[in-house]
Amino acid sequence: MTPKLAKIDATLGAIITDINLADMDDANWAFVDNAFAEHAALIFPDQFLDEKEQEIFSNHFGKLEQLRGPEGGKVVPISNVKKDGTISEKEEHVFKTLRGNEGWHMDSTYMPLAAKAGVLSAKTVPPTGGETELADMRAAYDILDDETKKKIQTLSAYHSLYQSQAKDGYIVKTGTGYGYHTQGAPLRPLVKKHPLTGRNALCIGRHAYKIPNMNDEDAVALLDELLENACQSPRIYKHKWSPGDLIIWDNRCVLHRACPYDFSQPRILQASRISGDPKTEFANTGADDLASGFDGTV
């Protein structure tokens, strides 16, 4: 079976068929690696990987993050369905976290070490809504005028999961779960050079909230303007899930978000996250006024 690649109508992404991600040889891996470097996001229909198979697939791209702390795992559900089969209520932490995921973001930029890539696969999907959107931050940088490029070239922003959740009215206690840590808010450049391709990309999204030496109002206005302009056609791809689908995207240059859906309907995705290379994805941290116990260590 020879893999086939079809480009999609966006500046990022490609669909790969005629491939079995649970049974890969060297030639298939080379095909996937080359496609990933070029397109930054790959969609694989009809895979139906179990948890272990997804872990093996994800491990090809690097070491996996341990999600949700010691009690979590390397492959975890992103779901509104609880272990007892009931649907999460609006007052519960899971519900509020899932609602937060509806904002454009990069994974783990609020951790000292940001993620290299994200992987999602679909188990159960609602009849309408619940899509996942991806946005190309390489193309978003490319379309900026020279004045804006010059303005942001030396700017950085602090990233915080506390702050992004607070925007939605959810104040989270330190230690509540993954991302709600005492290590402070990482400071990341607004313009990031991709370590493999050398292309510049914007590093923005809902977790970015404060720019050093800029008043908060101006910083928020700039970050919002960049985000609004970035996440427009043809730089976005909206994926309508079917059970068995798997997507991997390059977290170093791609934003993503979940689309709203009827929360009374079950939606179960399976997630894994590839750790970034400390040489390029590590960031120093500063105090986060919504987190307690900042000690400056990592």
N, C-alpha and C positions, 0 to 999 in steps of 0.2 A: 504494500500500500504506500503510495507516494503522496505526501502532504500537498494540499492545495491552499494557496493564499489569495484572498480577495480583499482589495482595498475597500474602505468605506468612504462615504461622502463627508469627510472631515479631514482636518489637517493631521489627525493622529488616528491610530488604530487600524487593525486588519483582522479579518476572520480567517481562521485556519481550520480546515476540514480534512477528512481522510487521515486522521492521526489518532492514536490511542495513547493518551498521556500516562496510562498505567503500565505501558509496555513500550518503552522508548529505547531506540538504539542510538549509536553515536551520530549517524546521519540525520536522524530526526531531531536530536538535540542541537546540532549545528544549524539546522533549518530554523528552529525556534529561536535560538540565540541571535541569529542574524536578523530575523524579523523583529524581535524585541528591540534591538538596538536602533533599527530604522524607524519603527512605527510607535514605539513607547507604550503601546497597549495592544494586547492580543485577546481575541475572543475565540473560545473553543466550544462549539456546541456538542451536546450529546456525549458527555464524558462520564457523568455519574460517579465521580470519585468518592470513595469512602474517606474517613478521616486520615487513616494511615497512608493511603495513596496520595492524598493531597499534601501530606507532610513530605513524602518522598519527592513529589514534583517540586514543591516549593524549595526544598533543601538544595536542589540543583543550582539555585540562584544565590545561595549563601546561607549563613546561619540564621535560624528563625528566632524571632522575639518570643519571649515567654509572656503571653498576654494574660492580663487580669491577675498578675501576681502569682504567688506559690500555689494558690488553689485553682489557677487557670490551666492553660496549656499552650501548645504551639499551634494547634488548630482548634478554634472555638466557634460556637454558634453565634451568629448575629440574628437574633430572633425575638419576636414579641410573645413567643410561646414558652411558658414556664415548664419546669421538669414534670409537673403534675398534669400537663396538657392544657391548662387554662391560659387565657390571654392576660398579659400584664395590664394592670390598671394605670390610669393617668397619674396617680400619686406615687407610683413606684419608680425607683431609680432607673430601672431598665427602660421604661417608657420615656423618661426625660432624656436619657442618653441617646436613644434612637431618634428622638425628635431633633436633638442637637446635630446628628449626622446628616440632617437635611441641609446644612450649610456647607458651602464649598470649603474643602480642607485638604491638607496633606497629612498623612499619618505620622504620628510620633514626633512632629516638629516641636511639640511641647516637652519632649524628653531630651536629655543631653545628647543622645544619639538618635537621630532621625532615621526613619526606615528607608531602605533602598527600593523596595517594591511591595505591593499589596496583591493578595490573591483572594478572590471570592468565588464560591461556587453555589449553585442554587439547589435546594432540596424541595422546598414548598414555596409557592409564590401566589400572591393574591390575583384575582381575575383582572383587576385593573390597578394601575398605579404601582408604586414600589420599584420603579425602574432605578437603575444606577446611571448617573451621568459622569462623564469624564471630560476634562478641559485641558487643552494643550497650552502649557505655559511657555513653551519654546516659541510657538507662533504668536502668543500674546506679547512676548517681548519684541519680536520682530516688527510688529505693526506700530510700536510706539514711535512718536516723532523724536528727532534727535535731541530736542530740548529736554523732553521727559527722560530719555535714556541718560543724559548727562546728569540730570537732577538726582536720579535714584541710584546711580552707579556706586556711590560710596555710602548709601544709607543702609541701615539694618533695622530690624524690628524684633521686639521680644514676642515670644510665642507662649501661650498659656492655655491649658485646658480649663483651668478655673475661670479665667477671664472670658473664654468663648462660651462656656455654659452660663456664666452670669449675664451675658448679653440676652439670653433667652429667659432670664429670671430665675435660674436655678443656681443657688449658692451651695457649693459642695464642700463637705468637710475633708480636711487633709486625711489621707489614709483610707478614703472610701473605696478606692479601687485603682486600677491601672491608670497612670497619668496624673493622679492626685497625690503628688509626692512633695517632699521637702527640699528638693534639689534646686529649686528656683526656676525662673523663666529663661529658656535659652535665647540668645541673641543671634539672629540669623540674617545674612545679607539679603536685601530685596532682589538682587540679581545674582544668580548662581550659575556658574559654568559647569556644564555636565562633565563628569570626570572621564567618560568614555568618548563622547562625540565632540566635546569642546563647545557645543552650542550654549548660548546664554538662555536662561529661563527665569521667569519670575518665581520667587519664593514668597507667596502670599497666602491668603485664605483666612478663615474665621478665627484661627488661633493667633494670628498676628494682631497685636493690639497697641503697641507703643513703640515710638521711634526716639532714640536718644537725641537730646538737644533740639527737640521740636515739641511745641506745646501739644497737649493731648488732642485738642480739637482739630488742629491742622493735620496731625498724624492720622487720626481716624478718617478725615476727609480724603487724604491721599490714598490710604489703604483701600477705602471703599471705592474710590474712583478707579484705581488699578484693577480691582476685582471685577467691578461692573463691566469695564471695557474688555477685560480678558475673556470672560465667560460668555462669549457671543459666537454665533455661527460665523464661519465654518470651523471654529476652534473647539466645538463641543460635540460629543457623541452621546446619545441617549440609548441605553441598552434595555430592551424589554426582555425580562428574564423568562426562560423556560427551564423546567427542572432538568438538571444535568449540565447546564451551561457552566463554564469556568472562564473567568477573566483574570488576567494579570496586567498590572500597569506599573510604569516606572514612577515611583513616588518622588523622585528627584526633579521631575519636570511635568507632572500631571496632578491636577486637582481632581477630586471626586466628591460626589454627594449622593445621598439617597433621595428619591422623589417621594412625596406624600402618598399615602394610601389609606384605605379604610382599616383602622387599627383593630377592628373586630375580626378581621380576616387574618389567618395565620401567614406569616412570612418567615421562612427559615433559610438563612444563608450560612455558609461555612467559611470562616475567615482564617487566613494565615498571613504573616507579615515578615518580610525578609529584612534583617538588620542591615543598617548602613555600614559602610566602611568608615571606621573612626578617622581615617586620614581626611575624608571629605564631608562626613555627615555629623561629626561631633561639634558641639557649640558650647562656649562658656555661658554660664548662667548668672542672672542677677536676681535680686529679691523680688518676690511676687507678693503683693499686698493682700491677696486673697488666700494665700497658703500660709499655714503656721509652721514654725520650726525650721525656717531656711537656715542651712548651715554651710552652704557654698561647696559642699562635697558632691562627688558623683560616684 
